[in-house]
Amino acid sequence: MLMIAPKRSKPRNRSAQAGFSLLEMAIVMVIIGLLLGGLLTSLGSTREINARADAENQLNQIIEALYGFAQANGRLPCPSTVASAGAEAPLGGGNCTQQHGFVPSETLGLSGSVNADGLLMDPWQGAYRYSVSTSNGNAFTTSNRMRTVTMANLTPDLRVCNAAACGTVTADSLPVVVLSMGADWADFTGADVDATENAGETTIAGYRHGNDNDFVSSTYIEDVFDDMISWMSPNILFTRMISAGQLP
């Protein structure tokens, strides 16, 4: 009888058994890298958005606390300094130790994270800056001085512009400006004149500050301008002080 030998299976290619080729692995790694890069960018953007929302809420709380202080005391508090550790300097107001200093969180009764110098910090661990008008003989920070000068003659002199050159004035005749320097609070090495106008013109006790009455509020651009500015309206200030019996 004629016997038919069984067919032998064709041996598999050893390179196919070994798994992915180097080219395939390279393609996979590129795809994973792109996915991880997009995920990290998205997470970073989300964190920044959340941090800015938190800072905006804190700025609003600070401004409201300042209105409340004026209603209760008939004046605004002086800025805190490094030496005063969160309290206004000097205590009791008057001629402030620094016109451009820090939010007096202890004097205002504000809670929140503070740094080693006792200064209220924003979400990026930078200390909130606080500037107050010194016009009318420091009337805004001196007990009963606003009443004696009278509202008609009070002339707060801080202002916020759209750029350092102040081509457009956003808000004028302001008694108070409060500032968060954003994520790049420690960087004054670039040519960002707007951020320098806000808090980079002089150094006091190791901290950068503004040195005049102009501030900048501009569109947020990552790595270009991320300062956040808030201010008190003189009209709202006067109205609340009237309702509290501190004016006229």
C-alpha positions, 0 to 999 in steps of 0.5 A: 500500500502506498503510504503518504507522509504527513506534511510538515508544518513550516517553521515559524519565523524566529523574528516574528516569535520574538515580539515587536520589532525595533521600529514598532517599539519606537513607534509605540514609545513615540505614541506613549510620549505624545499621550503623556505629554498631552496629559501632563499639559492638561493637568498643568493647565487645570492646576493653574486654572484652579489656582487662579480661581482660588487667588481671585477668591482670596483677593475678594476676601481681602478687599471685603475685609478692608471694607469691614475694617474701614467701617469699624475703625474709620480708616484703612490699615497700614501694610504689614512689613517683614518685621511686623509679621502680618500686623499693620505697621505701625499698629494704630495706623497713621504714617505707614512704615511702608506704603507698598507692603503686604496684606495685614492679615493678622490685623484684618483677622484673615486666615490662610497659609503664611510664610516664615515671615508671617505673611499671607501667601497666595496659591503659588506661595508668594506673599500678597502685596498691599498698597495704600494711598498716602494722599491728604496727609495719610488721611486714609490710614489715620484715625478720624483724618478722613472725616476731618478732610471731608469726602469732597477733598479726599483724593486717593492717588493709586491707579491701575493701567493696561500696561506699564506705560499707562496708555489706558487707565483702567481705574483711577483715584484708588485708596487701595491696590492688592496684588498676587504676583502669580506663578512666576512671582520670583522671576524678574529676569525677563523684559516683563515691564508690566510685572516689574511695574507691579512689584519689581521696582525696589527690594525691601528686606529681601522682597520685591515691591512697587515704588510708585502709585501705578499698577498694571492689570492686563490679559493673562498670558502664560509665561508673559503676564500672570499678575492678579490685581484687585482694588477698592472703589472709593465710592463703595468705601465712602458709602460703607463708611457713611452707613457705619457712621464713620463719614461724613 
